[in-house]
Amino acid sequence: MARIIIVDDSTVQRTILRKFLEKENHQIVGEANNGQAVLGLYQDLKPDIVLLDIVMPDANGITILDQLMHYDRNANVIMCSSTALQNVIIESIQLGAKGFLVKPITADTLLRTVSKIMEMSKSINGN
C-alpha cells in the first residue's frame, strides 16, 4: 500500500485516480487542485508517491517537479499529462520523475506504475 498525493486541476481526474488507487487499498493522503500547494503538502504529509499533472492554470508541473526534487531528491513523482511530447517526457525523467502517464490514464497502467515504483523504493531503502 502506498501513501499518495494527487495533484490535478481537474476534479474529475482526481476522482478517477482516487477510485483506481483506493480500489487497490492505496491511501490518498492529500489532494491539490493547483501547483502552489504541492511542496507544503509534500513536507507535511511525506507521501510515498506524488501524482503530478503538468498543465495547470497556476503552475507548470515541470517547475513543481523541479522544486520537489530540490527538496527531496528521492521523491517518487509520477507525471501525468494529456500530451506525450517527447521533450516533456525526457525533461521530466531527467529532473527525477519516476514515471510518466499519458491521459486518459487507465487503472491498469496507473496501478502497474505505482507498484513498480514502490518495489524500486523498497529495494533502494532495503525495506
C-alpha positions in Angstrom: 0.0 0.0 0.0 1.3 3.5 -0.9 0.5 6.8 0.6 -0.2 9.1 -2.3 -0.9 12.8 -3.1 -2.9 13.6 -6.2 -2.3 17.0 -7.9 -4.5 17.9 -10.8 -6.7 21.0 -11.5 -9.5 18.7 -12.8 -11.8 17.4 -10.0 -13.0 14.7 -12.3 -9.4 13.5 -13.0 -8.6 13.5 -9.3 -11.7 11.5 -8.5 -10.9 8.9 -11.2 -7.4 8.4 -10.0 -8.6 8.2 -6.3 -11.1 5.5 -7.2 -8.5 3.4 -9.1 -6.0 3.7 -6.3 -8.4 3.1 -3.3 -9.8 0.0 -5.0 -6.3 -1.5 -4.6 -6.0 -0.2 -1.0 -3.7 2.7 -1.6 -4.2 5.6 0.7 -4.8 9.1 -0.7 -3.3 11.3 2.0 -3.8 14.6 0.1 -5.1 16.3 -3.0 -4.5 19.6 -4.6 -6.1 21.4 -7.5 -3.1 23.7 -8.0 0.6 23.6 -8.1 1.2 26.1 -5.4 0.1 23.7 -2.6 2.3 20.8 -3.6 5.5 21.5 -1.7 3.7 22.2 1.5 1.6 19.1 1.2 4.7 17.0 0.5 6.5 18.4 3.5 3.5 17.9 5.8 2.3 14.5 4.6 5.5 12.8 3.5 3.8 10.6 0.8 5.3 7.6 -0.9 4.2 8.9 -4.3 3.0 12.2 -5.9 0.8 12.1 -9.0 1.5 15.4 -10.6 -0.3 17.0 -13.6 1.8 19.0 -15.9 -0.6 21.6 -17.2 -2.4 23.6 -14.5 -3.7 27.2 -14.7 -1.4 28.4 -11.9 1.7 26.4 -12.4 3.8 24.3 -14.7 4.1 20.7 -13.4 7.7 20.6 -14.6 8.6 23.5 -12.4 6.8 21.9 -9.4 8.7 18.6 -10.1 12.0 20.6 -10.1 11.1 22.2 -6.7 10.1 18.8 -5.2 13.3 17.2 -6.4 15.4 20.0 -4.9 13.5 19.5 -1.6 13.8 15.7 -1.7 15.9 14.1 -4.4 14.4 10.7 -3.6 10.8 11.9 -4.1 8.7 9.4 -6.1 6.8 11.6 -8.6 4.7 10.3 -11.5 4.0 13.0 -14.0 0.6 13.0 -15.8 -0.2 14.8 -19.0 -2.7 14.8 -21.9 0.2 15.3 -24.3 3.1 12.9 -24.8 5.6 15.3 -26.2 9.0 13.6 -26.2 10.8 16.6 -24.9 8.5 16.9 -22.0 8.8 13.2 -21.1 12.6 13.4 -21.3 12.8 16.6 -19.3 10.6 15.1 -16.6 12.7 11.9 -16.3 15.9 14.0 -16.3 14.6 16.1 -13.4 13.9 12.9 -11.5 10.3 11.8 -12.2 10.0 8.1 -11.7 7.2 7.7 -14.2 5.2 9.4 -16.9 1.5 8.6 -17.6 -0.5 9.9 -20.6 -4.1 10.8 -20.1 -6.6 9.2 -20.2 -4.9 7.1 -17.6 -6.2 3.5 -17.3 -6.4 1.7 -13.9 -4.0 -1.0 -15.1 -1.3 1.5 -16.2 -1.6 3.6 -13.1 -1.5 0.6 -10.7 1.4 -1.1 -12.6 3.4 2.2 -12.4 2.7 2.7 -8.7 3.6 -1.0 -7.9 6.9 -0.7 -9.9 7.9 2.5 -8.1 7.0 1.0 -4.7 9.1 -2.1 -5.5 12.1 0.1 -6.6 11.7 2.2 -3.5 11.7 -0.9 -1.2 14.8 -2.3 -2.9 16.7 1.0 -2.6 15.7 1.6 1.0 16.2 -2.1 2.0 12.7 -2.5 3.3 
